[in-house]
Amino acid sequence: MESELNTYALITGGSSGIGKSLAMELASRGYDIAIIALPNTGQKEVREEIKSAYNVNFKSLELNILEKGAISQISSWVMSEQMNLKILVNNAGIGYAAEFDSLEGSFISTVLDLNIKATTLLSHAMIPFLKKQRQSYILNLSSAAAFYSMPYKSIYAASKRYVLDFSSAIREELSSFNIGVTAVCPAGVITSEEIRKRIKAAGCIARISALEPSQVAKESIDAMIQRKTKVIPGKIAKLISWTRFIIPPGVQRKIIAKNFRKTI
Ligand SMILES: NC(=O)c1ccc[n+]([C@@H]2O[C@H](COP(=O)([O-])OP(=O)(O)OC[C@H]3O[C@@H](n4cnc5c(N)ncnc54)[C@H](OP(=O)(O)O)[C@@H]3O)[C@@H](O)[C@H]2O)c1
């Protein structure tokens, strides 16, 4: 098992959902944990869970990463806390199911800013810290949605396609610095009651491929350590993802539209 004493994993959105499971998984492997999450969203609980189960350091920063100046605030925090940053996990992201023309402009901006801009700018800001390690990692939360053009999740799927392509491109550039970059492409992950309902409404394929966040976290960290380009957690989700090579895109869109229309 790979881990180094006193090296930190920095996780955005680490106080709930997949981010929290990733924090727990990394702590179980001996990494010190630093999470960034919105104010008053369970950072105390994560601290207690991690500290009671694992002998690692824990730091947290309450911050909306979309605020002006947030990225430089994170850089200053990493520097002032003298963290040896070995892992950056860009997890914070937002999903939805709705007709494109029903969305508010401000919501569209939030999806793009969080899923695309924050991931890109935080990666950019953390690379100088990651370069200081003998080897280090960036783990970016994309989605199985990235493989398709997705009616009713149009901006979400396109934003996750960006994350996937961005990750594989910088992976090539950063390989000479021994920085691995891995994109995680989960299908449905049951992180809240709302998502559980959405998965149920989306039909049989969504239901049988859905996973618990702890399963996603374990497979993701394994893939990151193995320096894989991408990982699709879960055997069924992996299998289903092959349909994108077999079913013509026009037919895919019709099937997706039929299923996701039921979820809005
Ligand atoms: N759940 C799924 O089915 C699924 C499937 C594929 C991919 N993904 C991707 O996996 C990632 C995590 O998903 P999830 O379902 O675990 O999401 P979630 O439960 O909604 O958690 C999202 C996390 O992002 C954080 N966050 C949101 N806005 C933020 C902001 N402005 N500043 C700082 N943190 C912010 C939240 O922090 P707080 O805890 O502070 O609220 C939360 O921890 C996302 O990128 C998502 O797109 C999810």
PDBQT file of the ligand as one rigid body, heavy atoms in Angstrom, charges set to zero:
ROOT
HETATM    1  N1  LIG A 301     -23.674  11.374  -6.861  1.00  0.00    +0.000 N 
HETATM    2  C1  LIG A 301     -23.587  10.956  -8.111  1.00  0.00    +0.000 C 
HETATM    3  O1  LIG A 301     -24.467  10.203  -8.582  1.00  0.00    +0.000 OA
HETATM    4  C2  LIG A 301     -22.413  11.334  -8.968  1.00  0.00    +0.000 A 
HETATM    5  C3  LIG A 301     -22.175  10.616 -10.145  1.00  0.00    +0.000 A 
HETATM    6  C4  LIG A 301     -21.104  10.948 -10.944  1.00  0.00    +0.000 A 
HETATM    7  C5  LIG A 301     -20.267  11.994 -10.587  1.00  0.00    +0.000 A 
HETATM    8  N2  LIG A 301     -20.507  12.696  -9.434  1.00  0.00    +0.000 N 
HETATM    9  C6  LIG A 301     -19.619  13.808  -9.105  1.00  0.00    +0.000 C 
HETATM   10  O2  LIG A 301     -18.955  13.531  -7.883  1.00  0.00    +0.000 OA
HETATM   11  C7  LIG A 301     -18.733  14.734  -7.154  1.00  0.00    +0.000 C 
HETATM   12  C8  LIG A 301     -19.331  14.624  -5.773  1.00  0.00    +0.000 C 
HETATM   13  O3  LIG A 301     -20.695  14.327  -5.912  1.00  0.00    +0.000 OA
HETATM   14  P1  LIG A 301     -21.673  14.092  -4.676  1.00  0.00    +0.000 P 
HETATM   15  O4  LIG A 301     -22.881  13.413  -5.184  1.00  0.00    +0.000 OA
HETATM   16  O5  LIG A 301     -20.923  13.524  -3.544  1.00  0.00    +0.000 OA
HETATM   17  O6  LIG A 301     -22.098  15.592  -4.396  1.00  0.00    +0.000 OA
HETATM   18  P2  LIG A 301     -22.750  16.231  -3.132  1.00  0.00    +0.000 P 
HETATM   19  O7  LIG A 301     -23.191  15.192  -2.157  1.00  0.00    +0.000 OA
HETATM   20  O8  LIG A 301     -23.713  17.250  -3.612  1.00  0.00    +0.000 OA
HETATM   21  O9  LIG A 301     -21.479  16.944  -2.614  1.00  0.00    +0.000 OA
HETATM   22  C9  LIG A 301     -20.916  17.949  -3.387  1.00  0.00    +0.000 C 
HETATM   23  C10 LIG A 301     -19.799  18.490  -2.576  1.00  0.00    +0.000 C 
HETATM   24  O10 LIG A 301     -19.344  19.676  -3.209  1.00  0.00    +0.000 OA
HETATM   25  C11 LIG A 301     -19.249  20.667  -2.233  1.00  0.00    +0.000 C 
HETATM   26  N3  LIG A 301     -19.520  21.960  -2.774  1.00  0.00    +0.000 N 
HETATM   27  C12 LIG A 301     -20.560  22.314  -3.555  1.00  0.00    +0.000 A 
HETATM   28  N4  LIG A 301     -20.465  23.599  -3.874  1.00  0.00    +0.000 NA
HETATM   29  C13 LIG A 301     -19.311  24.051  -3.290  1.00  0.00    +0.000 A 
HETATM   30  C14 LIG A 301     -18.666  25.304  -3.256  1.00  0.00    +0.000 A 
HETATM   31  N5  LIG A 301     -19.155  26.343  -3.923  1.00  0.00    +0.000 N 
HETATM   32  N6  LIG A 301     -17.524  25.431  -2.544  1.00  0.00    +0.000 NA
HETATM   33  C15 LIG A 301     -17.027  24.380  -1.879  1.00  0.00    +0.000 A 
HETATM   34  N7  LIG A 301     -17.576  23.149  -1.894  1.00  0.00    +0.000 NA
HETATM   35  C16 LIG A 301     -18.718  23.010  -2.576  1.00  0.00    +0.000 A 
HETATM   36  C17 LIG A 301     -20.258  20.318  -1.193  1.00  0.00    +0.000 C 
HETATM   37  O11 LIG A 301     -19.716  20.828  -0.006  1.00  0.00    +0.000 OA
HETATM   38  P3  LIG A 301     -20.546  20.816   1.299  1.00  0.00    +0.000 P 
HETATM   39  O12 LIG A 301     -20.377  19.444   1.854  1.00  0.00    +0.000 OA
HETATM   40  O13 LIG A 301     -19.850  21.842   2.073  1.00  0.00    +0.000 OA
HETATM   41  O14 LIG A 301     -21.955  21.149   0.909  1.00  0.00    +0.000 OA
HETATM   42  C18 LIG A 301     -20.286  18.822  -1.190  1.00  0.00    +0.000 C 
HETATM   43  O15 LIG A 301     -19.362  18.263  -0.267  1.00  0.00    +0.000 OA
HETATM   44  C19 LIG A 301     -19.340  15.854  -7.986  1.00  0.00    +0.000 C 
HETATM   45  O16 LIG A 301     -18.341  16.448  -8.774  1.00  0.00    +0.000 OA
HETATM   46  C20 LIG A 301     -20.353  15.123  -8.856  1.00  0.00    +0.000 C 
HETATM   47  O17 LIG A 301     -20.628  15.796 -10.060  1.00  0.00    +0.000 OA
HETATM   48  C21 LIG A 301     -21.564  12.382  -8.615  1.00  0.00    +0.000 A 
ENDROOT
TORSDOF 0
